[in-house]
């Protein structure tokens, strides 16, 4: 394990929780008797939010690897 691996755990756990939350919502809406357009909208929104969450996670991991553990250092 590298020296920054403990600091990466929090963002990774948060990203997994967010992705799991939206995946569960998508499964729930898919199981309900709702119009197809609603299902498509929910799936599209879930995919978009999950993609943004993963992009932010990757950016945060790069910051941690670069030695910037505190986001407030920019301000």
Secondary structure as a PSIPRED ss2 file (coil, helix, strand):
# PSIPRED VFORMAT (PSIPRED V4.0)

   1 X C   1.000  0.000  0.000
   2 X C   1.000  0.000  0.000
   3 X C   1.000  0.000  0.000
   4 X C   1.000  0.000  0.000
   5 X H   0.000  1.000  0.000
   6 X H   0.000  1.000  0.000
   7 X H   0.000  1.000  0.000
   8 X H   0.000  1.000  0.000
   9 X H   0.000  1.000  0.000
  10 X H   0.000  1.000  0.000
  11 X H   0.000  1.000  0.000
  12 X H   0.000  1.000  0.000
  13 X H   0.000  1.000  0.000
  14 X H   0.000  1.000  0.000
  15 X H   0.000  1.000  0.000
  16 X H   0.000  1.000  0.000
  17 X H   0.000  1.000  0.000
  18 X H   0.000  1.000  0.000
  19 X H   0.000  1.000  0.000
  20 X H   0.000  1.000  0.000
  21 X H   0.000  1.000  0.000
  22 X H   0.000  1.000  0.000
  23 X H   0.000  1.000  0.000
  24 X H   0.000  1.000  0.000
  25 X H   0.000  1.000  0.000
  26 X H   0.000  1.000  0.000
  27 X H   0.000  1.000  0.000
  28 X H   0.000  1.000  0.000
  29 X H   0.000  1.000  0.000
  30 X H   0.000  1.000  0.000
  31 X H   0.000  1.000  0.000
  32 X C   1.000  0.000  0.000
  33 X C   1.000  0.000  0.000
  34 X C   1.000  0.000  0.000
  35 X C   1.000  0.000  0.000
  36 X H   0.000  1.000  0.000
  37 X H   0.000  1.000  0.000
  38 X H   0.000  1.000  0.000
  39 X H   0.000  1.000  0.000
  40 X H   0.000  1.000  0.000
  41 X H   0.000  1.000  0.000
  42 X H   0.000  1.000  0.000
  43 X H   0.000  1.000  0.000
  44 X H   0.000  1.000  0.000
  45 X H   0.000  1.000  0.000
  46 X H   0.000  1.000  0.000
  47 X H   0.000  1.000  0.000
  48 X H   0.000  1.000  0.000
  49 X H   0.000  1.000  0.000
  50 X H   0.000  1.000  0.000
  51 X H   0.000  1.000  0.000
  52 X H   0.000  1.000  0.000
  53 X H   0.000  1.000  0.000
  54 X H   0.000  1.000  0.000
  55 X H   0.000  1.000  0.000
  56 X H   0.000  1.000  0.000
  57 X H   0.000  1.000  0.000
  58 X H   0.000  1.000  0.000
  59 X H   0.000  1.000  0.000
  60 X H   0.000  1.000  0.000
  61 X H   0.000  1.000  0.000
  62 X H   0.000  1.000  0.000
  63 X H   0.000  1.000  0.000
  64 X H   0.000  1.000  0.000
  65 X H   0.000  1.000  0.000
  66 X C   1.000  0.000  0.000
  67 X C   1.000  0.000  0.000
  68 X C   1.000  0.000  0.000
  69 X C   1.000  0.000  0.000
  70 X C   1.000  0.000  0.000
  71 X H   0.000  1.000  0.000
  72 X H   0.000  1.000  0.000
  73 X H   0.000  1.000  0.000
  74 X H   0.000  1.000  0.000
  75 X C   1.000  0.000  0.000
